Amino acid sequence: MVQAPHGYRLVGADVDSQELWIAALLGDSGSGAVGGHPFGWAVVAGDKARHTDLHSLTAAAHKLRRDHAKVVNYARIYGAGQNFAERLLKQFNPTMTISEAKSKAAKMFATTKGRRVYTLKRQYMEGFMDEDLDNQAVEMTSYQAMRLAKLSGKTLEEMFERPRWVGGTESDMFNKLEEIADCESPRTAFLCGALSRALAAGRGRWTNTRLNWAVQSAAADFLHLMLASMAHLAPRARFCLSFHDEVRYLVPEEYKYETALALQITNLLTRAFCSQRVGINDLPLSVAFFSSVEVDQVLRKESTLSCTTPSNPHGLEKGYGIPNGESLNIFDVLEKCHANKSL
């Protein structure tokens, strides 16, 4: 058990849907508007309680459990292909036949990622279009594009523009991630961190890793921005630890609500900065603040968990006399600060 010293509290928060929000934000950057494509709208406007969040929508559309849909969604966003989705579906439901798994995975990828198209460059369009339609793009599937390039004695890069995804709810997001990952000198979207030189060479070999990097390293930028903001807003708070998308600070008890408010403002400032960096000057209330900031004596995922285990069968309150902590949204924090005259 990790416990704060007497007279201190652990104050921290879990960044809500951090990686999904970053991926959605990058996808929305093409339109310049929050929720500018279906994936972005599901992330910022979806509600788990009303079954309108991304994972619930995927589960309903493909007749999956929500926790299974969540695994499939994250795997797809980080570059896993249709074959991997088929194996996951079989793992989740061993009674499903191979043909059923293939059909369900194909439908899932067609509606989410969409289909990949190659656009013929203008100098090669002669003979493909009528004169009165010369402004219309010629789009081909991967097979058609490779066949034409082979017959013409050219490479795909010579004859076609960079391939893109179309027709799916997540097509814009994947196009943006691939644009970042495949550029000559990849940089993170928020703080312009460079890709490791170990992955810079041989771009084709590390495609999925570079896609993953585009989101995960942007999440590292998010953490750095939060730490810088908290150092300014809560100088009495001591950074204790971070793991994945969570942070915890150790503070004297009299400053616990002040630190909780600083964390809420930090989330607002960090998300606003990230949005502005990709050309979006807007931030919905649904993501502006943490859904909860945990104020607690001990380190646990949520301040109301009893943490009953085989070695602690009575839980923290009965076994150690440690009461539940506090889980505070922005309105709770403002009320506590007002009561303590911390504002």
Secondary structure, DSSP 8 states (H G I E B T S, - for coil): --B--TTEEEEEEE-TTHHHHHHHHHHHTTTTSTT-SHHHHHHHH--GGGT-SHHHHHHHHHT--HHHHHHHHHHHHTT--HHHHHHHHHHH-TTS-HHHHHHHHHHHHHHHT-EEEEEB-GGG-TTTS-GGGTTS--EE-HHHHHHHHHHHT--HHHHB---EEESSTTHHHHHHHHHHHHSSS-B-TTT--B--HHHHS-GGGGHHHHHHHHHHHHHHHHHHHHHHHHHHH-TT-EEEEEETTEEEEEEEGGGHHHHHHHHHHHHHHHHHHHHHHTT-----HHHHS-S-EEEESB--SSTT----BTTBTTHHHHHH-----EEE-HHHHHHHHHHHT--
